[in-house]
Amino acid sequence: MQVYKVGGAVRDRLLGLPVTDVDRVVVGATTEEMLAKGFRPVGADFPVFLHPKTGEEYALARTERKSGRGYGGFTFYASPEVTLEEDLIRRDLTINAMAEDDQLNLTDPYHGQRDLEARILRHVSPAFAEDPLRVLRVARFAARYAGLGFTVADETMGLMRQLSESGELQALTAERSWKEISRALMEDHPQVFIQVLRDCGALKVLMPEVDALFGVPQPETHHPDIDTGLHTLSVLEQSSLHKQPLTVRWACLLHDLGKGLTPEEEWPRHIAHEHTGLKLIKAVNERFKAPKDCQELALLVGQYHTHGHRALELKASTLLELLQSFDVYRRPQRFEEFIAACEMDARGRKGLEQRSYPQADYLRGAAKAAREVAVQPLLEQGFKGPELGEALKRERLKALKAYKEAATA
C-alpha cells in the first residue's frame, strides 16, 4: 500500500504557488484494508475515504471507461492491481497527472513538468475527448494561469472543438456547469475563460446569447473598442482587477445581451437593449440554475445599467423609481453591487480603464438621502396602510429633489 499526493497539490508546489487542496491516491490497497485502518468511505461512485484523524481524502487508484453520455457516463474499476500510471492517465491535463511521495519524489509519466515549464495546457490522452466537462475545466485553468503565460495546446484545442461539435456538452447538468463557470469567473482572468470557450466553439453551445455579441458594433463615441463581445470581455477583466464578487462578475458577463438582438440595419445603435435583453438574461440564469442573488443582480443590472451611467441627469422621480426597484431600504448591499457593475461597464472600454466614475458617489448619496427619511413623523400625523406608503414616497421624492439640487449645483 503506497500513498501519493496527486494533481493540483503537486502542480502548484512546482509552480511555487500556495497549495490549498491536497488529493491523495492509494495504490495497492483494497476497500477492506482502508476500512480496517479506520478510514471512512464517502465516495458513492468510486472508493474515496476520509482519513480517521485529519479528515483528508484518500482515493483508491482506479481506471475508467466511457459507458454513456456526459460527465457521469463512466464506469470505474478500482483494484490493488491498478498502477499509479494507470490512475494518472485518466486525468485531464498533463500538469494535473503528476504524483509525488512523502519524500517529494516525482512520478511524471506524461511529462507534466515539461509542460509546466513550457506553460502549456495539454491533454494526457485521447480519452480527454470522452468527458465534456473537461472543456470547461481547461478553459478555467487557462483563466487561472493566464497571468503566468499558459496557453492551450493546439491539439488539445482540437479535441475541445470536437467535443463542442459532438453534442456532448448538452449532456452536462446545470449544477456541474455552474460549478465550473462560477469558479472560472472568480479566477484572475475570467475573460480568458470566455475567450477559450469561444475559440473552441463551446460558447456558442453553452451561452449562444454571449457568443452572439461578438462582431456586433456599438457607437465608437461611447465604445472605442466598438465590438460588443470584446467590450464584455473588458468589463469582465475590470471586475476581476477590482476584486468584485461573483454576483457582480455574473452581471457584468450578461449586462449587454440585448445588443445581440438588434437588427443589423439599426447598428451601431441599440435602442432599448436593456429591455430586450431581459428575456435572454433570464434564459441564461435558468439554464445554469445560477444562485438567486446572481440571477437578481444580473436582471437588475441588465435593465438599469444605462440609468446608472446617466445618474446625474435623471429626474428625482426617476431616481426614486430606481432606488425602489432595488429595495435600497432593506437591501443596501444589492444596490452597492449594482453601482460596482455599472462602474466596471464604464471602465471596460479601450483607453478608458482609469476613468473616474462620479455616478457611483452620486448614487450612494441619493440612496442615503432616501433612506434617511424618517417614518415616525408620518405615523404621528396619522398616516397608515397604503396612505403611509404614498406619504413616505412623497417625502423621499422631496429629499431626492433637495439632494439633486445640492449635488449638481
Secondary structure, 3 states (H helix, E strand, C coil): CEEEEECHHHHHHHHCCCCCCCEEEEECCCHHHHHHCCCEECCCCCCEEECCCCCCEEEECEEEEECCCCCCCEEEEECCCCCHHHHHHCCCEHHHCCEECCCCCEECCCCHHHHHHHCEECECCHHHHHCCHHHHHHHHHHHHHHHHCCEECHHHHHHHHHHHHHCHHHHCCHHHHHHHHHHHHCCCCHHHHHHHHHHCCHHHHHCHHHHCCCCCECCCCCCCCCEHHHHHHHHHHHHHHCCCCHHHHHHHHHCCHHHHHCCHHHCCCCCCHHHHCHHHHHHHHHHCCCCHHHHHHHHHHHHHHHHHHCHHHCCHHHHHHHHHHHCCCCCHHHHHHHHHHHHHHHHCCCCCCCCCCHHHHHHHHHHHHHHCCCCHHHHHCCCCHHHHHHHHHHHHHHHHHHHHHHHCC
